[in-house]
Amino acid sequence: MPLIKHPKQERVAEASELKEIIVHEWKNPTTEPDKPVIVIDEDAGRFGATHVTVIWDQWQGMTQRERAGIVMDACEEVLSNEELRDVTLAMGLTKDEADRMHIQYHEGARV
């Protein structure tokens, strides 16, 4: 099977700002509708994998690869090294995308 290597892409200009907003919301959660919703599924599959999904309409117009990079950057800032090792999936979705994927993200919802 061939090995396909994608070249490193430049991060979008606002990546650092978006990451900081996610980190702030992760550390100081609010209920403001325009803030990112961080969904952490610590029992995602076997072996204690953790999935981190950030639901936020600010992702509009960004690729999944860009979104995932920003989410992982936020994870690196918030999580301990041990917790970070368990993250097997990081993604960013708009509310419409999360709804289409049936990802529950409202208060009191279970993932």
Order of alpha helices (4+ residues) and beta strands (2+ residues): alpha-beta-beta-alpha-alpha-beta-alpha
